[in-house]
Amino acid sequence: MLAFTGPDVLVTYERSGGFAGIRERVTVDAAGTAVVNGARLTLGDDEMRGLRDALGRVVTTRSSAAGCDVADHFTYTLTYRGHRTTRCRIPCDWRAAVERLEALTGRPEAPARR
């Protein structure tokens, strides 16, 4: 599987679970290259500005098990600025960033993984 790690990684987002057992992963580096479910994409300047702006509003950095008490819940993990945080409910401050990252999974060149 194609992936990258290291100091150039801006953000990594993972969503897993649900009734169908979905597993999605998006990693974006500082230059605007994304690996989405194993496929490489290039983000445009506007996309990167929007993503950086949305990430700049993320302040929730502690994991929580709230909302994990149902069998078909989703687990969301955001790794950003040295914090790896897992939640079963998306915090309000994550919403804009998560929407942008999940939109990348819908691109034709980013096949969904199950």
C-alpha positions in Angstrom: 0.0 0.0 0.0 1.2 3.5 -0.9 1.7 5.7 2.2 4.1 8.2 3.5 5.2 9.4 7.0 7.7 11.8 8.4 8.1 15.5 9.0 6.4 16.5 5.7 3.1 15.0 6.7 0.5 17.7 7.4 -2.4 15.5 8.5 -3.6 11.9 8.6 -7.3 11.1 8.9 -8.8 7.7 9.4 -12.4 6.6 9.6 -13.3 3.0 10.4 -16.3 1.0 11.5 -19.9 1.2 10.8 -22.2 -1.6 9.8 -20.2 -2.4 6.7 -16.8 -2.2 8.3 -15.5 0.7 6.4 -11.8 1.7 6.6 -10.6 4.9 5.0 -7.3 6.6 5.4 -6.2 10.0 4.0 -2.7 11.4 4.5 -1.7 14.9 3.1 1.8 16.2 3.0 2.8 19.8 3.3 3.3 20.1 -0.5 -0.3 19.0 -1.3 0.3 15.4 -2.2 -2.4 13.1 -0.7 -2.5 9.4 -0.3 -6.2 8.4 -0.2 -6.9 4.8 0.4 -3.6 3.9 -1.3 -4.1 6.2 -4.3 -1.9 9.3 -4.8 -3.7 12.6 -5.5 -2.5 16.2 -5.9 -4.4 18.9 -4.1 -4.7 22.3 -5.7 -3.6 25.5 -4.1 -7.2 26.5 -3.1 -7.8 23.0 -1.6 -4.6 23.3 0.5 -5.5 26.8 1.7 -8.9 25.6 2.7 -7.6 22.5 4.4 -4.9 24.4 6.3 -7.5 27.0 7.4 -9.8 24.2 8.6 -7.0 22.4 10.4 -6.0 25.7 12.1 -9.4 25.6 13.9 -8.7 22.1 15.4 -8.2 22.4 19.2 -9.6 19.1 20.4 -6.5 16.9 21.0 -7.7 14.4 23.6 -9.2 11.1 22.7 -12.6 10.1 24.0 -14.8 7.0 24.0 -18.0 9.0 24.1 -20.4 7.6 21.5 -18.5 4.3 21.1 -21.2 2.4 23.0 -23.1 1.3 19.9 -22.2 -1.7 17.8 -22.0 0.1 14.4 -20.3 3.3 15.4 -17.5 5.0 13.4 -14.1 5.7 14.9 -12.4 8.9 13.6 -8.7 9.5 14.2 -7.0 12.7 13.3 -3.2 13.1 13.6 -2.2 16.7 13.4 0.6 18.8 15.0 2.0 15.9 16.9 -1.4 14.8 18.4 -3.1 11.5 17.5 -6.7 11.8 18.7 -9.5 9.2 18.3 -13.1 10.0 18.7 -16.5 8.3 18.0 -18.2 11.6 17.6 -16.7 14.3 15.5 -15.9 17.4 17.6 -17.3 20.7 16.2 -13.8 22.1 15.7 -12.9 19.0 13.5 -16.0 19.2 11.2 -14.6 21.5 8.5 -11.3 19.6 8.2 -13.1 16.2 8.3 -15.5 17.3 5.5 -12.5 18.3 3.3 -10.6 15.1 4.0 -13.6 12.9 3.5 -14.4 14.7 0.2 -11.0 13.4 -1.1 -12.2 9.8 -0.7 -15.0 10.6 -3.2 -12.6 11.4 -6.0 -12.6 8.9 -8.9 -8.8 8.4 -8.5 -9.3 7.5 -4.8 -11.0 4.1 -4.6 -12.8 3.3 -1.4 -11.4 0.5 0.8 -13.5 -2.0 2.7 
